[in-house]
Amino acid sequence: MYIDVNRVDAAVLFRVAWLDNFCSDTPTMQEITTTSSARGSRELWLSAAYDDLIQYGVDAVRIMSLAKKLNLSRTSFYWFFRDREELLAAMIDLWRDKNTGNFIKQAEAYSESVIEGLLNVFDCWLNPSLFDPLFEFAVRSWALQSAEVAEEVMKADEARLEALGKMFIRYGYKPLTADVRARVNYLAQIGYISMNIRESIAERMQRIPEYVEILTGKIPRRHELGRFYARHGYVPDGLNDLVSPNMSRRRLRA
């Protein structure tokens, strides 16, 4: 069970002792009252659980295996989480806060044009500190075996699509048109993640101008693309790298 380090009183110890008769995964009274200088931290346990989820799937996220991986006692886990279910719930919270939270922030971020607005969202697909594709893939795989997680994924998809649709509406697109453009953009990217497609940064950047035109119906300006490339550390060689070959033969807006 979960142990609040600031409130380990007689009632808690009594309840732990009682539960110990029914659950072998519950720490004993002696284990709890034994002070340890190496309990780790909540973040450390979550990080280890994240690594196992990403590499092996949710079934591999087990208290004992995490303790061995961290070289900590099994009982130290209970200073931070009541049980494995609470740990898994915390991981869903992390995924929601990072991937969905940052996606919505990017969709709502200030932009001078719909192109810049879309490129703000594209930041998610290129910057794992904003949107973690491995975490996304792992949670969606987890959802295939958990109705509760599937519900969380559905809510996340709805929230992300709504935010992206609203971004298009801000720039004058009709609601249905905005919804369709949002779906084409978002569902295509989720397909990329689900199919585990691998591309170099150069390959992705060379496609960006065409993606932007297809998804917005507008040809991007050089400065819009230039700012986007700069924040991702991509340096085009010249005009032909700044825009796609097809677009360079059309009239690129200054």
DOMIDO-211450 format. One record per residue (C-alpha): residue number from 1; x, y, z. Coordinates in nm, 3 decimals. Layout:
// DOMIDO-211450
n=NUM	X=X	Y=Y	Z=Z;
...
This chain:
// DOMIDO-211450
n=1	X=0.000	Y=0.000	Z=0.000;
n=2	X=0.101	Y=0.365	Z=-0.041;
n=3	X=0.296	Y=0.514	Z=0.249;
n=4	X=0.296	Y=0.889	Z=0.317;
n=5	X=0.644	Y=0.949	Z=0.456;
n=6	X=0.515	Y=1.233	Z=0.673;
n=7	X=0.227	Y=1.041	Z=0.830;
n=8	X=0.336	Y=0.687	Z=0.918;
n=9	X=0.130	Y=0.652	Z=1.235;
n=10	X=-0.001	Y=0.360	Z=1.436;
n=11	X=-0.320	Y=0.337	Z=1.232;
n=12	X=-0.123	Y=0.304	Z=0.909;
n=13	X=0.104	Y=0.041	Z=1.055;
n=14	X=-0.194	Y=-0.154	Z=1.184;
n=15	X=-0.360	Y=-0.148	Z=0.841;
n=16	X=-0.038	Y=-0.259	Z=0.670;
n=17	X=0.000	Y=-0.545	Z=0.913;
n=18	X=-0.361	Y=-0.648	Z=0.847;
n=19	X=-0.322	Y=-0.628	Z=0.468;
n=20	X=0.000	Y=-0.825	Z=0.484;
n=21	X=-0.205	Y=-1.133	Z=0.566;
n=22	X=-0.394	Y=-1.100	Z=0.238;
n=23	X=-0.150	Y=-0.961	Z=-0.018;
n=24	X=0.201	Y=-1.093	Z=-0.061;
n=25	X=0.294	Y=-0.779	Z=-0.257;
n=26	X=0.224	Y=-0.557	Z=0.048;
n=27	X=0.524	Y=-0.461	Z=0.264;
n=28	X=0.537	Y=-0.594	Z=0.619;
n=29	X=0.530	Y=-0.372	Z=0.927;
n=30	X=0.899	Y=-0.440	Z=0.988;
n=31	X=0.987	Y=-0.349	Z=0.630;
n=32	X=0.792	Y=-0.023	Z=0.648;
n=33	X=0.933	Y=0.090	Z=0.981;
n=34	X=1.289	Y=0.017	Z=0.869;
n=35	X=1.431	Y=0.345	Z=0.749;
n=36	X=1.617	Y=0.335	Z=0.419;
n=37	X=1.833	Y=0.603	Z=0.265;
n=38	X=1.784	Y=0.457	Z=-0.082;
n=39	X=1.412	Y=0.462	Z=-0.157;
n=40	X=1.462	Y=0.638	Z=-0.487;
n=41	X=1.195	Y=0.889	Z=-0.588;
n=42	X=0.858	Y=0.895	Z=-0.755;
n=43	X=1.020	Y=1.028	Z=-1.074;
n=44	X=1.281	Y=0.751	Z=-1.069;
n=45	X=1.019	Y=0.476	Z=-1.044;
n=46	X=0.813	Y=0.640	Z=-1.318;
n=47	X=1.117	Y=0.672	Z=-1.543;
n=48	X=1.199	Y=0.303	Z=-1.501;
n=49	X=0.836	Y=0.211	Z=-1.568;
n=50	X=0.837	Y=0.429	Z=-1.879;
n=51	X=1.148	Y=0.254	Z=-2.011;
n=52	X=0.993	Y=-0.090	Z=-1.965;
n=53	X=0.664	Y=0.019	Z=-2.118;
n=54	X=0.841	Y=0.156	Z=-2.424;
n=55	X=1.067	Y=-0.143	Z=-2.470;
n=56	X=0.852	Y=-0.438	Z=-2.366;
n=57	X=0.491	Y=-0.329	Z=-2.320;
n=58	X=0.269	Y=-0.283	Z=-2.018;
n=59	X=0.285	Y=-0.648	Z=-1.905;
n=60	X=0.655	Y=-0.599	Z=-1.833;
n=61	X=0.590	Y=-0.312	Z=-1.592;
n=62	X=0.611	Y=-0.500	Z=-1.261;
n=63	X=0.714	Y=-0.381	Z=-0.916;
n=64	X=0.971	Y=-0.652	Z=-0.855;
n=65	X=1.139	Y=-0.615	Z=-1.194;
n=66	X=1.153	Y=-0.237	Z=-1.153;
n=67	X=1.306	Y=-0.275	Z=-0.808;
n=68	X=1.576	Y=-0.506	Z=-0.947;
n=69	X=1.641	Y=-0.268	Z=-1.234;
n=70	X=1.680	Y=0.025	Z=-0.996;
n=71	X=1.871	Y=-0.179	Z=-0.738;
n=72	X=1.618	Y=-0.077	Z=-0.475;
n=73	X=1.410	Y=-0.278	Z=-0.231;
n=74	X=1.061	Y=-0.375	Z=-0.339;
n=75	X=0.915	Y=-0.206	Z=-0.032;
n=76	X=1.062	Y=0.132	Z=-0.129;
n=77	X=0.809	Y=0.143	Z=-0.412;
n=78	X=0.528	Y=0.186	Z=-0.158;
n=79	X=0.660	Y=0.516	Z=-0.034;
n=80	X=0.544	Y=0.664	Z=-0.364;
n=81	X=0.260	Y=0.447	Z=-0.496;
n=82	X=-0.014	Y=0.241	Z=-0.335;
n=83	X=0.020	Y=-0.039	Z=-0.587;
n=84	X=0.097	Y=-0.120	Z=-0.949;
n=85	X=-0.238	Y=0.019	Z=-1.064;
n=86	X=-0.154	Y=0.360	Z=-0.922;
n=87	X=0.181	Y=0.351	Z=-1.102;
n=88	X=0.009	Y=0.268	Z=-1.432;
n=89	X=-0.244	Y=0.546	Z=-1.377;
n=90	X=0.043	Y=0.789	Z=-1.317;
n=91	X=0.197	Y=0.684	Z=-1.648;
n=92	X=-0.129	Y=0.760	Z=-1.829;
n=93	X=-0.130	Y=1.100	Z=-1.660;
n=94	X=0.225	Y=1.163	Z=-1.786;
n=95	X=0.131	Y=1.063	Z=-2.139;
n=96	X=-0.182	Y=1.280	Z=-2.133;
n=97	X=-0.004	Y=1.583	Z=-1.992;
n=98	X=0.287	Y=1.562	Z=-2.233;
n=99	X=0.145	Y=1.447	Z=-2.564;
n=100	X=-0.209	Y=1.582	Z=-2.551;
n=101	X=-0.125	Y=1.884	Z=-2.337;
n=102	X=0.159	Y=1.998	Z=-2.562;
n=103	X=-0.034	Y=1.923	Z=-2.880;
n=104	X=-0.319	Y=2.149	Z=-2.767;
n=105	X=-0.074	Y=2.422	Z=-2.659;
n=106	X=0.089	Y=2.413	Z=-3.001;
n=107	X=-0.246	Y=2.429	Z=-3.179;
n=108	X=-0.344	Y=2.730	Z=-2.966;
n=109	X=-0.007	Y=2.907	Z=-2.987;
n=110	X=0.016	Y=3.252	Z=-3.145;
n=111	X=0.066	Y=3.253	Z=-3.521;
n=112	X=0.037	Y=3.520	Z=-3.787;
n=113	X=-0.114	Y=3.286	Z=-4.045;
n=114	X=-0.273	Y=2.944	Z=-4.074;
n=115	X=0.057	Y=2.822	Z=-4.220;
n=116	X=0.247	Y=2.928	Z=-3.910;
n=117	X=-0.029	Y=2.777	Z=-3.697;
n=118	X=0.006	Y=2.443	Z=-3.875;
n=119	X=0.384	Y=2.457	Z=-3.850;
n=120	X=0.346	Y=2.510	Z=-3.475;
n=121	X=0.162	Y=2.178	Z=-3.466;
n=122	X=0.424	Y=2.019	Z=-3.690;
n=123	X=0.673	Y=2.098	Z=-3.412;
n=124	X=0.509	Y=1.812	Z=-3.221;
n=125	X=0.597	Y=1.563	Z=-3.492;
n=126	X=0.962	Y=1.666	Z=-3.496;
n=127	X=1.037	Y=1.742	Z=-3.132;
n=128	X=1.003	Y=1.446	Z=-2.892;
n=129	X=1.028	Y=1.680	Z=-2.595;
n=130	X=0.688	Y=1.815	Z=-2.704;
n=131	X=0.530	Y=1.493	Z=-2.827;
n=132	X=0.686	Y=1.155	Z=-2.753;
n=133	X=0.609	Y=0.916	Z=-3.042;
n=134	X=0.744	Y=0.611	Z=-2.859;
n=135	X=0.521	Y=0.685	Z=-2.561;
n=136	X=0.227	Y=0.735	Z=-2.799;
n=137	X=0.290	Y=0.403	Z=-2.971;
n=138	X=0.323	Y=0.220	Z=-2.638;
n=139	X=0.002	Y=0.364	Z=-2.495;
n=140	X=-0.193	Y=0.288	Z=-2.812;
n=141	X=-0.062	Y=-0.069	Z=-2.801;
n=142	X=-0.162	Y=-0.087	Z=-2.434;
n=143	X=-0.511	Y=0.033	Z=-2.530;
n=144	X=-0.561	Y=-0.281	Z=-2.739;
n=145	X=-0.576	Y=-0.485	Z=-2.417;
n=146	X=-0.736	Y=-0.236	Z=-2.179;
n=147	X=-1.080	Y=-0.080	Z=-2.222;
n=148	X=-0.991	Y=0.193	Z=-1.973;
n=149	X=-0.679	Y=0.294	Z=-2.161;
n=150	X=-0.868	Y=0.275	Z=-2.491;
n=151	X=-1.114	Y=0.524	Z=-2.345;
n=152	X=-0.827	Y=0.756	Z=-2.252;
n=153	X=-0.686	Y=0.733	Z=-2.605;
n=154	X=-1.026	Y=0.811	Z=-2.756;
n=155	X=-1.060	Y=1.118	Z=-2.532;
n=156	X=-0.711	Y=1.232	Z=-2.630;
n=157	X=-0.787	Y=1.194	Z=-3.001;
n=158	X=-1.106	Y=1.396	Z=-2.965;
n=159	X=-0.932	Y=1.674	Z=-2.770;
n=160	X=-0.645	Y=1.697	Z=-3.019;
n=161	X=-0.876	Y=1.699	Z=-3.322;
n=162	X=-1.093	Y=1.965	Z=-3.162;
n=163	X=-0.792	Y=2.188	Z=-3.093;
n=164	X=-0.661	Y=2.147	Z=-3.446;
n=165	X=-1.002	Y=2.210	Z=-3.599;
n=166	X=-1.038	Y=2.529	Z=-3.396;
n=167	X=-0.703	Y=2.647	Z=-3.527;
n=168	X=-0.832	Y=2.623	Z=-3.885;
n=169	X=-1.158	Y=2.793	Z=-3.789;
n=170	X=-0.961	Y=3.089	Z=-3.645;
n=171	X=-0.830	Y=3.153	Z=-3.995;
n=172	X=-1.167	Y=3.154	Z=-4.165;
n=173	X=-1.220	Y=2.791	Z=-4.264;
n=174	X=-1.576	Y=2.665	Z=-4.240;
n=175	X=-1.633	Y=2.416	Z=-3.955;
n=176	X=-1.669	Y=2.111	Z=-4.180;
n=177	X=-1.366	Y=2.207	Z=-4.388;
n=178	X=-1.166	Y=2.273	Z=-4.072;
n=179	X=-1.265	Y=1.934	Z=-3.931;
n=180	X=-1.166	Y=1.748	Z=-4.247;
n=181	X=-0.830	Y=1.925	Z=-4.273;
n=182	X=-0.764	Y=1.855	Z=-3.905;
n=183	X=-0.848	Y=1.488	Z=-3.949;
n=184	X=-0.630	Y=1.445	Z=-4.257;
n=185	X=-0.338	Y=1.604	Z=-4.074;
n=186	X=-0.377	Y=1.429	Z=-3.742;
n=187	X=-0.481	Y=1.083	Z=-3.856;
n=188	X=-0.199	Y=1.072	Z=-4.111;
n=189	X=0.054	Y=1.144	Z=-3.839;
n=190	X=-0.094	Y=0.886	Z=-3.603;
n=191	X=-0.062	Y=0.644	Z=-3.895;
n=192	X=0.307	Y=0.734	Z=-3.918;
n=193	X=0.347	Y=0.652	Z=-3.549;
n=194	X=0.140	Y=0.333	Z=-3.559;
n=195	X=0.331	Y=0.206	Z=-3.863;
n=196	X=0.662	Y=0.298	Z=-3.698;
n=197	X=0.779	Y=0.478	Z=-4.011;
n=198	X=1.140	Y=0.596	Z=-4.002;
n=199	X=1.254	Y=0.901	Z=-4.198;
n=200	X=1.558	Y=1.122	Z=-4.179;
n=201	X=1.511	Y=1.483	Z=-4.077;
n=202	X=1.611	Y=1.590	Z=-4.429;
n=203	X=1.342	Y=1.370	Z=-4.584;
n=204	X=1.074	Y=1.509	Z=-4.357;
n=205	X=1.180	Y=1.868	Z=-4.406;
n=206	X=1.179	Y=1.837	Z=-4.784;
n=207	X=0.816	Y=1.727	Z=-4.769;
n=208	X=0.701	Y=2.002	Z=-4.534;
n=209	X=0.614	Y=2.263	Z=-4.802;
n=210	X=0.392	Y=2.016	Z=-4.988;
n=211	X=0.226	Y=1.902	Z=-4.667;
n=212	X=0.154	Y=2.264	Z=-4.578;
n=213	X=0.000	Y=2.344	Z=-4.915;
n=214	X=-0.212	Y=2.029	Z=-4.920;
n=215	X=-0.339	Y=2.079	Z=-4.565;
n=216	X=-0.402	Y=2.454	Z=-4.584;
n=217	X=-0.461	Y=2.517	Z=-4.954;
n=218	X=-0.198	Y=2.792	Z=-4.936;
n=219	X=0.161	Y=2.815	Z=-5.056;
n=220	X=0.398	Y=2.888	Z=-4.767;
n=221	X=0.619	Y=3.197	Z=-4.760;
n=222	X=0.996	Y=3.166	Z=-4.744;
n=223	X=1.014	Y=3.330	Z=-4.403;
n=224	X=0.749	Y=3.097	Z=-4.261;
n=225	X=0.943	Y=2.792	Z=-4.371;
n=226	X=1.272	Y=2.951	Z=-4.272;
n=227	X=1.163	Y=3.006	Z=-3.911;
n=228	X=1.029	Y=2.653	Z=-3.891;
n=229	X=1.349	Y=2.502	Z=-4.029;
n=230	X=1.563	Y=2.714	Z=-3.797;
n=231	X=1.396	Y=2.598	Z=-3.478;
n=232	X=1.459	Y=2.237	Z=-3.578;
n=233	X=1.820	Y=2.295	Z=-3.671;
n=234	X=1.768	Y=2.226	Z=-4.039;
n=235	X=1.972	Y=2.437	Z=-4.279;
n=236	X=1.851	Y=2.416	Z=-4.641;
n=237	X=2.114	Y=2.448	Z=-4.911;
n=238	X=1.912	Y=2.695	Z=-5.110;
n=239	X=1.577	Y=2.764	Z=-5.270;
n=240	X=1.534	Y=2.407	Z=-5.390;
n=241	X=1.571	Y=2.280	Z=-5.035;
n=242	X=1.357	Y=2.557	Z=-4.891;
n=243	X=1.063	Y=2.448	Z=-5.105;
n=244	X=0.975	Y=2.131	Z=-5.290;
n=245	X=1.079	Y=2.089	Z=-5.657;
n=246	X=0.719	Y=2.122	Z=-5.774;
n=247	X=0.662	Y=2.431	Z=-5.564;
n=248	X=0.980	Y=2.599	Z=-5.680;
n=249	X=0.839	Y=2.596	Z=-6.031;
n=250	X=0.530	Y=2.772	Z=-5.908;
n=251	X=0.520	Y=3.118	Z=-5.764;
n=252	X=0.648	Y=3.099	Z=-5.406;
n=253	X=0.524	Y=3.387	Z=-5.198;
n=254	X=0.794	Y=3.621	Z=-5.073;
